[in-house]
Structures are given as structure tokens and as C-alpha cells.
Amino acid sequence: MKIEMPEDVKLILNILQTKGYQAFVYGACVRDSLLGIKPISWDISTNALPPEIILLFDDKNGFTAIPVIHDYSTVSLIYQGESYRASTFRTAEERRFSDDIHEDLKHNDFTLNSIAYNQDGLVDPFSGVSDIENKIIRCAGNPLEKINEDPVRILRAVRFEAQLGFVIDDSIIQIILALKDSINFNNSEKMCNELTQIFLTEKPSLSIRRLLDLGLLKHLIPELLPAIGFDTHSSFHDKDVFEHSMAVLDYTKPNLSLRLAALFHDIDKPNCLTLDDDGQGHCYGHASSSSQVAGNVLARLCFDQKTINSVVSLIKEHMNNYESISELSLKRLIRRVGPENLDNLFELQIADIKGSELSGRDSSWIMSVRNKCFEVLSRRDPLTTNDLAINGYDLMGLYPSGKEMGEALEYLLDRVVDDPSLNETEKLMAILKAKQ
């Protein structure tokens, strides 16, 4: 079986092999090649030690070699603007190197990732090729040891199910069920990365349901559990809160902030329900409280602050109806949400309507408001502090701290949004001096 590799990768392998070292591509690039998917990146594994890799490549043949700070065994090779990772074979002992590719492949998580390749053919000690052909996710070694070594591998298995259409082997399922009450994902960057990729799959609700069935959702997002089976007692809703959220999630496009907002947009409804005299349910204020819950959950799950801010903003605004909104209010909306987040807000509102078949709501007004927003943006009126005629440097003599400068700029933006003619340096400085 032959795998087509980029010329850059062939060159790296050739340089290593010419100097007497073993060299292979391995892991995800081999797996994807076998699946007929174009690999996103190409990783190289070799018995050359990191200092030897650096000596071979740095400032030679157009390469730059940079040690990876957080991985003692890996060197980044930069060539013609592309980056490749070259890692030294490892042993079972921590921070020890090996001279055997088979020993190195033992460290990988699943058989489908434990395949290496060079011009001599495939190295497949765990029958990964067969598992790929049969669409099975199986551990490369003892599943209990693999999961105990890194519980995030469970999330990776769930992600591969959704991404590749594979099935997790029963040997892994049994271990997960046995450990489900004691599993700790440690709220790590790796965990966040796997969740991110899960949310960007074609139908993310499949993975959320899988985590629920495996008893793992309670470890990750226990705040979602009260939504399961929760009846809002509303004639406008044909689903409980959880099922509605799953529908909205799947109706959205694969954008991380949008998908997260879809999942959490109604998460606090169980705490907001009131019944009127006719027995109709209302969840007043749930958009605001759900945004707060979402912010707390995402911070705990190690999502970055920019993503959290976007999600919180989307959820807070998702119930607002802008059908007869004034231009000034449109500007304030753009300012609150951010120009880069506007499309996501309207996408979320449309998905929310689609997810409630009995709502009877018409989404045509949303596109009309969207067009009005982009008309405002096309005029380049000042809508963010970056659009002001002054910046923090101009305020250094007036305010002792960055926080106070930021507050002053926000105050000025409020004034300028109301009256764009004020956006001149002298006028803005006069406003601040009058305020002091």
C-alpha cells in the first residue's frame, strides 16, 4: 500500500535516512490518507535525538529547526512557510528514548492512530488498518491502562465517532461505564480542544447524547442535566428544553461561538419558569441568566475569554426582536454584539425558530434586520472604541490607569454612537474634561 506524501515530507525523511536514521510519517496523517482524507498536517517519527535533528536541519537546505517547549521529544521543522513536527521514538519510561518504532507506537491512543509509514511500507503492530476498514475505534493496548493514563482519550473516541462515522469498541465502552463515576477530565487544554472539535462536527448533538448515555455529561456540563425532560408548559414548544437545545445546535453552522451559544441559550430555563393563570409557562429573564451560566461553564472548561465573551453576548441577545428597531438602536446592537458576531446572532435566532416547530414565528424579519445592520456598517460610522478619533495614548495625562482609560473611551463611544459628529479629537477631549 502506497501513501502519497508531500515533497517537503519526502525531503525530511530522505535527509534523516541518508544520515542513517529511521524515519516515518505516523498517526493522524497516515490514518487520514488511508481514509482518503487530505491530512491537515504531517508528523514525522525518527530514532534521531532532538539535538541530532536540530544539527541536521537548522539553517540547512532551507530549514529552520525549533525545539517544542512543552514536548521534550519534538522539534518543529519550518520549511518554505510550512511547519512539520519531528519526534524521537519514546519508550514506556518517562523522558526516555527508543530505537524501535514499534515501541513508540505503543504510546498512541487508538489503533487507527498507531500506524507508521515510509517508502518501505506500513508499520501496523495493532492491526489499525483492519480497524479502519471495519470502522472500529479500539485502544492500542490495554483499554483500562490507556484511559487511566489519559481520560481525555474518551472524548477523543467520542469525537472520532462523530467525525469519521466509526463505532467505539465494546472493550472501551465497558471500561468507560465501569469508571464513569470517578472519571476526572481535569479541565485541561486538551479536554477543551477535544470539546471544540466535537462542537464543530457535522451533527454535534450525536456526541452530546453519546456523552449523556455514557454517564459523562455530568462530569463536563452538569448544568445541562436539569434541562432533560423539562417541560416549559408552553403551547409554543413541542420539545423539552434539552431536545430543543439539541435541535437548535444541529441547525447551526460549524462556528464554535455559535454552536456553544446554541447549546447553552436556554440552559437556565428550569430556574426561570413561572406559570400564569391559564397554566401557560413563561421563562422571563432566561436569556440573561443563561448567558451567565454559559460564561461560568465555559470558563471552567478552559475556553478562551474571546470565545466566552462572544457566546455570552449571543445568548443575552437571542430573545430580542428587532423587527421595528430604530437606526440608533441598531448601532447600539452592533456595538453590544460586535460587528464580527452579528451573523452568528441572526443565525442563532433562525436556528431557535427552526427548533420550535409550534412557535409559528416567521424568521423573514431577521434577514431584513441583518441587511439594515450591514447598511449601517457599510457607512463606517464609529461603532467600537477603535473607531474613535482618540485612543489610550491620548488619555495618558488624564487617567492614571488603563481601566479608567477604557471606561473613558466607552463613555465617549456612547456619546459618538448617538452623535457621530462628535468624533473629533478636540470635541472628545472637551467632553472628557467637562466630565471630570
C-alpha positions in Angstrom: 0.0 0.0 0.0 1.4 3.4 -1.0 0.7 6.7 0.6 1.3 9.9 -1.4 3.4 12.3 0.7 4.2 16.0 0.0 7.6 16.6 -1.5 8.6 18.5 1.7 7.9 15.4 3.8 9.7 13.2 1.4 12.7 15.5 1.7 12.7 15.4 5.5 12.5 11.6 5.5 15.3 11.4 2.9 17.6 13.6 4.9 17.2 11.6 8.1 17.5 8.2 6.3 20.6 9.4 4.3 22.3 10.1 7.6 21.5 6.6 8.8 18.4 7.3 10.9 15.0 5.6 10.7 12.2 7.9 9.7 8.4 7.5 9.3 5.3 9.5 9.0 2.8 8.4 11.6 -0.5 8.9 13.4 -3.3 11.1 12.0 -1.7 11.8 8.6 -1.4 8.0 7.9 -5.0 7.4 9.2 -6.5 10.2 7.0 -4.5 9.1 4.0 -5.9 5.5 4.4 -9.4 7.0 4.7 -8.9 9.1 1.5 -8.9 12.4 3.5 -6.3 15.0 2.9 -4.2 15.3 6.0 -4.2 18.6 7.8 -0.6 18.1 9.0 2.3 15.6 8.6 4.1 14.3 11.7 7.5 12.5 11.5 8.8 10.0 13.9 12.5 9.1 14.0 15.2 7.5 16.2 17.3 10.7 15.8 17.5 12.5 19.1 16.2 16.1 19.3 19.8 17.6 19.3 20.6 15.5 16.3 17.5 16.6 14.4 18.4 20.3 15.1 22.0 19.7 13.9 20.7 18.0 10.7 18.2 20.7 9.8 18.7 24.1 11.4 19.9 26.6 8.8 20.5 23.8 6.3 18.6 23.1 3.0 16.3 25.9 3.7 15.1 24.5 7.1 14.7 26.1 10.5 14.6 23.8 13.5 13.0 24.9 16.7 12.6 22.7 19.9 9.0 22.4 21.1 8.9 23.9 24.6 6.2 21.7 26.0 7.4 18.4 24.4 10.9 17.3 25.1 10.9 14.8 22.3 9.8 17.1 19.4 11.4 19.6 17.1 9.4 21.8 14.7 10.9 21.9 11.2 10.0 25.1 9.3 10.4 24.8 5.5 9.1 27.3 2.9 6.5 28.6 5.3 5.2 25.1 6.3 5.8 23.5 9.7 6.4 19.8 10.4 6.9 18.1 13.7 9.7 15.6 14.0 9.6 13.5 17.2 12.0 11.0 18.6 10.9 7.4 19.3 9.9 7.0 23.0 10.0 4.1 25.5 7.5 3.3 28.2 9.7 5.1 30.7 9.1 8.8 31.1 11.6 11.1 29.2 13.4 8.1 27.7 14.1 7.5 24.0 13.9 4.3 22.0 15.4 3.0 18.8 12.3 1.0 17.8 9.2 2.4 16.0 7.1 -0.4 17.5 7.9 0.8 21.0 7.0 4.3 20.0 3.6 3.4 18.5 2.6 1.8 21.9 2.2 5.3 23.3 -0.6 6.2 20.9 -4.2 6.1 22.0 -6.1 4.1 19.4 -5.1 1.5 16.8 -6.2 3.8 13.9 -3.6 6.3 15.1 -0.9 3.7 15.7 0.3 3.2 12.2 3.6 4.5 10.7 4.7 4.6 7.1 7.7 5.2 4.9 8.8 4.1 1.4 9.3 0.6 2.7 5.6 0.3 3.6 3.3 0.3 6.7 4.2 -0.5 10.3 1.0 -1.6 11.9 1.6 -3.5 15.1 -2.0 -3.2 16.4 -4.0 -4.0 13.2 -5.0 -0.4 12.8 -5.5 -0.8 9.1 -8.1 -3.6 9.7 -9.9 -1.4 12.3 -10.0 1.5 9.9 -11.5 -0.8 7.3 -14.1 -2.1 9.8 -14.7 1.5 11.2 -13.9 0.5 14.8 -12.3 2.6 17.5 -10.1 0.3 19.6 -7.3 1.1 22.1 -3.7 0.4 21.1 -3.1 -1.8 24.1 -5.0 -2.4 27.3 -8.0 0.0 27.3 -8.1 0.4 31.1 -4.4 1.4 31.2 -4.9 3.8 28.2 -8.0 5.5 29.8 -6.4 5.8 33.2 -3.3 7.2 31.6 -5.4 10.0 30.0 -9.2 10.1 30.4 -9.4 12.8 27.6 -9.0 9.8 25.3 -12.6 9.1 25.9 -13.6 12.4 24.5 -11.3 11.8 21.5 -13.1 8.5 20.9 -16.5 10.2 21.0 -15.2 12.8 18.6 -13.9 10.2 16.2 -17.3 8.5 16.2 -18.9 11.8 15.0 -16.1 12.9 12.7 -15.4 9.5 11.0 -18.6 7.6 11.4 -16.8 4.9 13.4 -18.1 2.9 16.4 -16.3 2.7 19.8 -15.4 -0.9 20.5 -17.2 -2.6 23.4 -13.9 -3.1 25.2 -13.7 0.7 25.6 -17.4 1.1 26.4 -17.2 -1.3 29.3 -14.2 0.5 30.8 -16.0 3.8 30.5 -19.1 2.5 32.2 -17.1 1.0 35.0 -15.2 4.3 35.6 -17.9 6.8 34.8 -18.5 7.9 38.4 -14.8 8.5 39.1 -13.5 9.9 35.8 -11.9 13.3 36.0 -11.0 15.2 32.8 -9.0 17.8 34.9 -10.5 20.7 32.9 -7.3 20.8 30.8 -6.4 22.5 27.5 -6.5 19.0 25.9 -10.1 18.5 27.1 -11.1 21.9 25.7 -9.5 21.0 22.4 -11.5 17.8 22.1 -14.8 19.5 23.0 -14.1 22.2 20.5 -13.6 19.6 17.7 -16.8 17.8 18.9 -18.8 21.0 18.6 -17.5 21.5 15.0 -18.6 18.1 13.8 -21.5 17.9 11.3 -24.1 16.9 13.9 -22.8 17.7 17.4 -25.9 16.6 19.2 -24.8 13.0 18.5 -21.7 13.5 20.6 -23.7 15.3 23.4 -26.1 12.4 23.5 -23.3 9.9 23.5 -21.7 11.6 26.5 -25.0 11.5 28.2 -25.5 7.8 27.5 -22.0 7.0 28.8 -22.7 8.9 32.1 -20.0 11.5 31.3 -22.1 14.7 30.7 -22.5 15.1 34.4 -18.7 15.5 34.7 -18.5 18.0 31.9 -21.7 20.1 31.9 -23.9 19.1 34.9 -25.8 22.3 34.3 -27.4 20.7 31.3 -29.0 17.8 33.2 -32.0 19.7 34.6 -33.0 20.6 31.0 -33.5 16.9 30.2 -37.3 16.2 30.2 -38.0 19.8 31.4 -41.5 20.9 30.3 -41.9 24.7 29.9 -45.7 24.3 29.8 -45.8 26.4 26.6 -48.0 25.9 23.7 -45.2 27.3 21.5 -42.8 24.4 22.3 -43.1 20.8 21.1 -39.9 19.6 22.9 -38.4 19.7 26.3 -35.6 22.2 26.9 -32.8 19.6 26.2 -34.4 18.3 23.0 -35.0 21.8 21.8 -31.3 22.7 22.5 -30.1 19.7 20.6 -32.3 20.7 17.6 -31.0 24.3 17.6 -27.4 23.0 18.0 -27.7 20.9 14.8 -29.4 23.7 12.9 -26.4 26.0 13.3 -23.4 26.1 11.0 -20.0 24.8 12.3 -18.8 28.0 14.1 -17.6 27.5 17.7 -19.2 30.6 19.3 -22.5 30.0 17.5 -22.6 26.3 18.4 -21.8 26.9 22.1 -24.5 29.6 22.2 -26.9 27.2 20.7 -26.2 24.6 23.3 -26.5 27.0 26.2 -29.1 29.5 25.0 -31.9 28.1 27.2 -29.8 26.4 29.9 -31.3 28.3 32.8 -34.9 28.0 31.8 -35.6 25.4 34.5 -34.8 28.1 37.1 -36.9 30.8 35.4 -40.2 29.0 34.8 -43.4 30.7 36.1 -47.0 29.7 35.3 -49.7 32.2 34.5 -53.4 31.9 35.5 -54.0 29.9 32.3 -51.3 27.4 33.1 -49.0 28.7 30.4 -45.3 28.7 31.2 -43.0 31.7 30.9 -39.3 31.8 31.4 -38.8 35.6 31.8 -35.2 36.7 32.1 -33.8 33.3 30.9 -31.6 34.9 28.2 -29.7 36.9 30.7 -29.3 34.2 33.3 -28.5 31.6 30.7 -25.7 33.8 29.5 -24.2 34.0 33.0 -24.4 30.2 33.4 -22.8 29.7 30.0 -20.0 32.1 30.9 -19.2 30.2 34.1 -19.4 26.8 32.4 -17.1 27.8 29.5 -14.5 29.4 31.9 -14.5 26.1 33.9 -14.0 24.1 30.6 -11.0 26.3 29.7 -12.4 28.1 26.7 -10.6 31.4 25.9 -12.1 34.7 27.0 -12.8 35.9 23.5 -15.0 32.9 22.8 -16.7 33.2 26.2 -17.5 36.9 25.6 -18.9 36.1 22.1 -21.1 33.3 23.5 -22.4 35.3 26.4 -23.3 38.2 24.1 -25.1 36.0 21.7 -27.2 34.3 24.4 -28.0 37.6 26.1 -29.4 39.0 22.8 -31.1 35.9 21.3 -34.6 36.6 22.5 -34.7 40.3 21.4 -37.0 41.1 18.5 -35.5 43.9 16.3 -38.3 44.0 13.7 -39.2 47.7 14.2 -35.8 48.8 15.5 -34.5 52.4 15.0 -31.2 53.1 13.4 -29.8 54.3 16.7 -30.9 51.1 18.4 -29.3 49.1 15.5 -26.0 50.9 16.2 -26.3 50.0 19.9 -27.0 46.4 19.0 -23.9 46.2 16.7 -21.9 47.8 19.5 -23.1 45.3 22.1 -22.7 42.2 20.0 -19.7 43.3 17.9 -19.7 43.5 14.1 -17.8 40.2 13.8 -20.6 38.5 15.8 -23.7 39.8 14.1 -24.1 37.0 11.6 -23.9 34.5 14.5 -26.7 36.3 16.4 -29.1 36.1 13.4 -28.1 32.5 12.7 -28.8 31.6 16.3 -32.2 33.3 16.2 -33.1 31.5 12.9 -32.0 28.1 14.4 -34.0 28.8 17.5 -37.1 29.3 15.5 -36.5 26.2 13.4 -36.0 24.2 16.7 -39.5 25.2 17.9 -41.9 23.8 15.3 -45.0 25.0 17.1 -43.8 28.6 17.6 -45.4 29.9 14.5 -42.7 32.6 14.3 -41.6 33.9 11.0 -37.8 34.4 10.5 -38.1 36.7 7.5 -37.7 39.8 9.6 -34.3 38.6 10.8 -32.8 38.8 7.4 -34.3 42.3 6.9 -32.7 43.5 10.2 -29.4 41.8 9.1 -29.4 43.8 5.9 -30.1 47.0 7.8 -27.1 46.3 10.1 -24.8 45.8 7.2 -26.1 49.1 5.7 -25.0 50.8 8.9 -21.6 49.1 8.8 -21.0 50.0 5.2 -21.2 53.7 6.2 -18.3 53.1 8.6 -19.9 55.1 11.4 -18.0 54.8 14.7 -19.2 51.7 16.5 -16.2 50.5 18.5 -13.6 52.3 20.6 -11.1 51.6 17.8 -13.2 54.0 15.6 -12.8 56.9 17.9 -10.6 59.9 16.9 -8.6 59.4 20.1 -7.1 56.4 21.8 -5.4 55.4 25.1 -2.2 57.2 24.3 -4.1 60.5 24.1 -5.6 59.9 27.6 -2.4 59.1 29.5 -2.2 62.6 31.0 -5.9 62.5 32.2 -6.2 59.0 33.7 -3.7 57.1 36.0 -4.8 53.5 35.0 -5.7 51.5 31.9 -9.0 50.6 33.4 -10.0 54.2 33.8 -8.9 55.0 30.2 -11.0 52.1 28.9 -14.0 53.4 30.8 -13.5 56.9 29.4 -13.3 55.5 25.9 -16.5 53.6 26.4 -18.2 56.7 27.7 -17.0 58.6 24.6 -18.2 55.8 22.3 -21.7 56.1 23.9 -21.8 59.8 23.0 -20.4 59.3 19.5 -22.9 56.5 18.7 -25.7 58.9 19.5 -24.0 61.8 17.6 -21.2 60.8 15.1 -20.3 64.5 14.6 -18.7 64.4 18.0 -15.9 62.1 16.7 -13.2 64.7 16.5 -10.2 64.9 18.8 -10.8 68.3 20.2 -14.5 67.7 20.8 -13.8 64.3 22.5 -11.2 65.8 24.8 -13.5 68.6 25.7 -16.2 66.1 26.7 -13.8 64.3 29.0 -12.5 67.5 30.6 -16.1 68.7 31.2 -16.9 65.3 32.8 -14.0 65.4 35.3 
